[in-house]
Amino acid sequence: MTSWIRSAARNAAGFFMGIAGGAVGFLALAMAGAGVAAAGTGQPSPWQINLQGAASPVMESIHSFHDFLLFIIIGVVVLVLALLIVVALKFNEKANPVPSRTTHNTLIEVAWTVVPVLILVAIAIPSFRLLFLELDLPKADLTVKVTGHQWYWSYEYPDNGPFSFDSLMVATEDLKPGQPRLLAVDNEVVVPVNKIVRIQVTAADVIHSFALPSFGVKIDALPGRLNESWFQATKEGVYYGQCSELCGKDHAFMPISIRVVSESEFTAWVSEAKQKFAAADLPTRVAQGAPTAEVIASAP
Ligand SMILES: [Cu+2]
């Protein structure tokens, strides 16, 4: 190894360590700040710079995957920046008037091919693990069927009795104290804490998307198709989400609100809901292929 490579490597190493030290310090600060911002679990908070706080195992995994990627990104950025600075300082015209004629270095070329491949493999393994966690539905304790409409959501509880209800945003002038603007709804979804909730998502008109950040759920609501996902809320409270597929003029005004309660409160809510929503219209039916002969014959 020629002496300039050795000294460049030494400089780069020192520089890299310095920047890495600074980056770790900054990251610690950022994470401490995020701790404060994550007070908005279930809804966004002012000056929030991180993901919303986790309230389900899937969202906890999303958080760890995100943090893991952040460390890799910082490493790559710091290394590339250090190399750029070393090159700019050591090999400018003043410092290095007679440039080397070197054009190939097998070791470096193999390294800059193999190292990125290893980084991608290291990212792919936890990434696939997370995808399987999200998409491989565990045995559910209850099912909630979600239908997206222009511009509100309606919900059915097929395991808990024949009732369904619409959930519409509370207008700003009607907000009660504590209700967040553009997120509060008139009829909240209620689910028991620590139970595995399967959600079946569809739409009655155009494509919507059912998204609840703190549960790590985002799934498209497509007319004529039933998508499935799941969550297990680990903390009681109210969690807010929004439609996440541009679906028309009131796309921004069809929030989702899920209240997580104890098992006994849930049972009480179900019996109350059965009466409250008994008078409501029949559940929205989504077209499933061509109508049968009887349906056509019985049509008015
Ligand atoms: Cu929508």
Residues whose N, C-alpha, C, O or C-beta is under 5 A from the ligand:
A	BS01	CU	H149 I207 H208 S209 C243 E245 C247 H251
